[in-house]
Every structure is written in C-alpha cells, then in structure tokens.
Amino acid sequence: MCGISGSFDPHGGVRREDLLRMARAQAHRGPDGEGAWIAPDARLGFSHVRLSIVDLTADAAQPMSTADGAATLCFNGEIYNHAELRLELEAAGVRFVTDHSDTEVLLHALRHWGVDAALERLNGMFAFAYTERAAHRLWLVRDRLGIKPLYHAALPGGGLAFASEAKALFTHPALDARLDHRSFRHYLSFRAVPAPATLFEGVEQLGAGELLELNLADGSTRRRRWWDVLDNAATPPPTEAAAHDRLEELLASSVDLRSLADVPVGLFLSGGVDSAYLLECLAERRSRPSTFTLTYPGQAYYDEGSAALSRARSARAIHHEVALGPEDYADALARVAWHQDEPIAAPVCTSVYALSRAARSESVPVILAGEGADELFVGYSNWIRLRDAERWNRRVPDVPGRMLRRGARAACSPFLSWLAPEREVLRRAASGEPLFQGGALDFGESAKSRLIGPAVGAGDADTYAEVIAPLRADFLARRDADDLTAWMSYVDLRFRLPQLMLPRLDKMGMAFGVEGRVPFLDHRVAEVTFGLPAAWRGGVGKEPKALFKRVAERKLPRAFVRARKRGFQAPVKEWKLGSFGQRALPALTAFADRTGLFETRALASLLAEGGDRLWFSLFNFVLWHGLYLENPVSDLLPELDDLRPRTHAAA
C-alpha cells in the first residue's frame, strides 16, 4: 500500500516540486521511499510514496514504466493474484524485470490486455493512475468495493490533479479548501459524503468500482462504473448446504491470498464472530499471528478484551491489548480528524487509530480486519426490523396507503423528539420512499432543516433525489423491488462501506503506514452472496447473519457464534459526562456562534436531549472544519518546504 498523486496540465507546466509536495502531504502512507515521473512534454506527472509490502527491492519502486516508456503506472494497493497473472503474461511473451512485484504485473496486465480486460482479471484492492503514450489517455481507477480511496480536482486551464488523500490536493498552488454546502447536508444524513461529491467544493472522489478516463489530447473526461455486484452475481449452488461449502471455500481462499506478504501479517481482533473466524483461517496459514484488541478500562459493556483473549489463546496468537481511556481518546481526536481527510463520523475511528499505532509499534505493517461481513450477511438487527416494516408497508394498497401513512405521521409526530429516527421512517413511508436508505443515518430531513444554520442557507439539496434515488434506479433495473435483503446490502456496499467504513480502516491505518486488508470483501465472496436466494442469505428469519453463522460454526464453538452481537463501539456516551464532554460541548456551541453553520437553539436542544452519536458527528465536523477550512492546509505541513528527495526518485 502506498500514496499516489499527480497532475495533468495541457500547457506543459507540470513541475517536479509540485509533485513531490503532493506526495509528502501523504508521506505517512509510504514511509519507505518516494518517487516522481514527468512525461517528456511535461503535461502529465505522477508522484508516489511507498510502503514496501510485496517485493521490497528498489526494482519495485514507483512510478513504474515499461522498458520502452510506452506506459506508466502509479499504484496504491495490492493485487493478490499477481503470481497467477504473471504466469499468464509470461506465457504470452511478456518479460519481467522484478522478482515478484505486483506493481509490475499490473503494469504489464494493463498494457497487454487493455484496461477493461485487465480489470476483470484482478483480485485485489487498488486505486491507480495509468497512462499510455500512444493512446493519449490517463485512467484513474478505484477497486470494485472501494477499499482504496482516490480523489481528484479540476485545475484552472483545463488541468486535473489527483491523490490518495484530499489533503495532498491542497498543496497544489491552484487549489484551496472550501466547504461544499450541498455535501454538508448529505454529511449530516449519512456521517460521510456519497461519491462523487466530497465536503470540499470542487473536489470529487471515485466511487467503488468506478474509473475516470481523461483524454490527454483535448482534456475531456468520462466517468463510468466498471463493476457492479448485481451485474456479476454468481449462479447459486444447487443446495443451501452447497452454498455453505462454497462460502467456506472462498473465505479460506481470500484469507490465503491476503496473508501473502514479505512482512508480518496480523489481525484486529474484537470479541465477535467475524474477526474470530478470520483468526482461525489465518492461524492455519501463519504460525502464531499477532492480534490486536482494544480495551476501554472501566467500561465493561464496551470492553471485548476477555472474549478476544480467549479466541487468541485458542489460536495460539501473540496477543496485544491496547487500552484507551477518555483522556487518550480526546488527545488523539485532532490528529484523527486530520488523517480522515473528510470527517468520518464514527467514534471508533480513534479506536482504529490506536490499534494501528500499536500494530506499527510491534512491526506488523499488514493487518486483516472484519469489515464487510455485516453488510454482506445481514448482520444488523435494525436491518431486520426495517425489512419487516417494509413488508407490512407494501401490503397496504397504494392510494389509501398513502393517506394512512400521512395520517400516521401526523398523529405520531407530536409525540416524537425532533431527533427520533422513527420520525424519519414515518416521513419516508408517507413520501413513498423505501424505508431503508443506508445503515448509517444521523439526521432526518426535518431534523436537518431545523439544525442547519443561516450560513448554509435554505438550499435545495434533496438527499433522497440526489443520493438514494440513483441507487434505487440501478437496483430496480436488475432486481425485483421485493428483494429487500439485496436492496439493503446493495445500498451499503455502494455507499456505507466505501465512504464510511473502509476509509476509516484505510486512513487510520495509513496514519502509521499500516495496510488494512479485508477478506470478507473479496469480490468473489460478494458475487456468490448476491447470487443466493434471499431465504438463504437471511432474508426471511429474525436472526442476524444466519448464513455466515452456519459457516462459522464449522470452526468456532456454537455458543460463541450464537452469542449476542455487541458491535465495535466506543463509550462516548459515558465519556461525554466527564472531562471529555467538558472539553467538547463548549467547542460545539462556540463553533455555531462563530460560523453560523448550525442553529444555536437547535444545537442546544440536541445537547440537552442526549443524542450521543449525533453530537459526536457534529463535534467531529467541527474539528475537521478548524483544521482544513480555518487554516491553509499547507500551513499544517511545514515539512513540505523541504523538497530534498528522501530516496532516489525515478526520472
């Protein structure tokens, strides 16, 4: 894993110092080296910071070009099936320079097969920039599930800049950080901003499974999805038992591929079934793997240390407990907000940050994590409640149903807090919208209208029309509206995972040069899961994650697998009452008074009513705003003034 950046200038003004400045803004992503490449006409340039994971030699450094200079690649991520692809390419006559670099395999795959055909063959996580001289094209590509991030922004005069992290863009002399008010409204809904938008005005991000093609001759661009799970759903096995066998086989293969590295590989271990299952698989492939578990001293409800220790001992792992208290948590928040790039309103971001720091301190730069299991296998109880509510909702005939729903909304609303999620569910039912619109919901539409301050203005951002309706159209073009399980999973695979949960793992890990790998999000697992009948996936019963639990019982004790899910959480509700809250809450009020982005009376009401997750979403935004929008980003990176190369940079 690494950090990539670059720029296109149709007037031939790409400069090495600008490229290196962008690279060094994200130097934490690549502590093992840096490099830069500029095209002969100075219209295109790439820069790269390297985290050495596979093939640690200098021959595998980036940016990397073919021997004839016809194609150049700048790549972040891992191609897990690179050995298999290399054999194919060698059989076709391709000659390799490196011993086993997956970067060189990707470069030759793109050159030999073409971009689309090469992408179909890849098993990995990646974001890359690739150019071919003869084609006069630049391709920016993000992997199928959005595990690796990639941002880009238009430059004056028809140019383009791109980077793994948005902060790198703002070191470019032509770009400034400004708040996008429309995206701010969406952030309040979802705790993150749906692609292609970002919270930065003028900055976009590639969505999961998307690519951007830039014509270097005329500067035109074309964005398209190159992969969608619904288009690639596998034919289901003949029986449910066979489906369990197939899933077990694929998960074993996924862990096997993701345990390949020339450095130590460890695991983030909670007290739950997902990471415990991965540990069993990893321990079969690597002797005594390192595990890392977060504990919260004095917070028994949130502390999973005991359960995690039991599983680690069973697998003979080298176990590390990482204690995090309220003062340590509060002290890390500003650094966490800086590394987030955009605010990710998940209190456990700081927890992942602490785990990543511990992994790096133990010299374990590759970590497996359990992200994606809940979204693929229906792991949330609120999904099941909304699924059942949607089924009852659909039984009411359309015209009288609308009247009944509107009447129910009018009757119930006076008795519900303005922050109550039930109020938003009633609004959706009365409006004819699907009840489920993503697993991460903070503020409903009426709550947003009350909270947003005069500096934002009334605006016309319609969250359903702009975010959910396009997803709904994509879904209904391929699946029946009654397949509610597939709908819920699809929404979160398209949005919650790539914009909230996976950036959390990527950016908190890369703050310390730690690569997070997610075996549940092997695209083969997703394709098989989406091909299964709803009844097999857990679309009928009341038990969350029923499908995966049946597979997990083959490796783990049944009592452990069937234990009640607690989830990976942080005790911000309890800490709010102590010194942490005494520092955070006044900052919220002062921010509202200073900026006008929040209505002060609505904010006071929110703080008085509790809304523990909600106030944290706002506080996280306040920290981010202060770092990125109230100070020039470049002022926070004084080391960027020193442009002397840390290692030899490629020509």
Secondary structure, DSSP 8 states (H G I E B T S, - for coil): -EEEEEEE-TTS---HHHHHHHHHHTGGG-BT-EEEEE-TTSSEEEEEEE---S--SGGG-SSEE-TTSSEEEEEEEEETTHHHHHHHHHHTT---SSSS-HHHHHHHHHHHH-HHHHHHH--EEEEEEEEETTTTEEEEEE-TT--S--EEEEETTTEEEEESSHHHHTTSTT----B-HHHHHHHHHHSS--TT--SBTTEEE--TTEEEEEETTT--EEEEES--GGGS-----SSHHHHHHHHHHHHHHHHHHHT--SS-EEEE--SSHHHHHHHHHHHTTSSS-EEEEEE-TT-TTT--HHHHHHHHHHTT-EEEEEE--HHHHHHHHHHHHHHHSS----TTHHHHHHHHHHHHHTT--EEE--TTHHHHHT--HHHHHHHHHHHHHHHS-HHHHHHHHHHHHHHHGGGS-TT-HHHHHHHHHHHT--S---S-----HHHHHHHB-TTT-S----HIIIIIHHHHHHHHTTS-TT-HHHHHHHHIIIIIIIIIIHHHHHHHHHTTT-EEE-GGG-HHHHHHHHHS-HHHHTSSSS-TTHHHHHHHTTTS-HHHHTS----S---HHHHHTSHHHHHHHHHHHHHHHHH-SB-HHHHHHHHHH--HHHHHHHHHHHHHHHHHTSS-GGGG-GGGG----SS----
